[in-house]
Amino acid sequence: MTKIKIFSSAKQLTQAAVTCFVELAQQSIAKQDGFAVALSGGSTPRSIYQELAKSEHQTFLNWEKIHLFWGDERHVPPDDPESNYKMVKDALLKHIEIPKENIHRVPAEKTVHEAAYLYEAELRQFFVEDWPRFDLVLLGMGTDGHTASLFPRSAGLEEEKRWFIGNQVSEIRKWRLTLTKYAINAARNVIVLVQGASKANMLAEVLAGPYSPEEKPIQLISPVNGEMIWMVDADAASSLPENVISYFSGS
Ligand code: 6PG
């Protein structure tokens, strides 16, 4: 089931996403004694990670039972300003008590294919099912319709067997590392965080426009046996047709 929740401001979106994260963590830990989440990179989720690090949330978050993975990573060392790991470390990891073994960093300092194989091996060691059943995958959306590091017209969109791959992104002339579409779609919960007017046209194209995943890879994301929630602010939702809003918000 896909739903959309629209928030009047980025601050409200952040608060709601933190509440969702805490609730899902508590439910998963109560049910299966653990919570495995794939974090998103980019700038949108930073405020969520910073909020999760605040003392008032710590009593509700049992970090001993929470395993942090990355949905994608740039092909850079962990101390590089571009690194998604560094962004999460600065916003969250430095400020919480979480066992080191619960932090599953992508070894992006290695060659891109070595990093992808090693990370896939780590995922396969942690998830013993056919696909990695994350309790939560956090995603963002680029203005070009990419998500994680599944970029338009990139080879990684076609991958049907691997869980985690290197993906060459010609537009930015760089290699990235990313969960594949089927790995993301195996999740119990997917939350897509979209904020800002710059995303408005693409969000309307993705939710109300034609299905063209080569051009808009985030259209590939639809959990096979899970929930998907778009958490967007009013600016990002400003081009959405009314009928799409009511369809996805269940009203
Ligand atoms: C990354 C992200 C990427 C991001 C989008 C949106 O590594 O950058 O995983 O997919 O979510 O590019 O980024 P913003 O949140 O910065 O707009």
Residues whose N, C-alpha, C, O or C-beta is under 5 A from the ligand:
A	BS01	6PG	S40 G41 G42 S43 T44 P45 D72 L139 G140 M141 G142 H146 T147 A148 S149
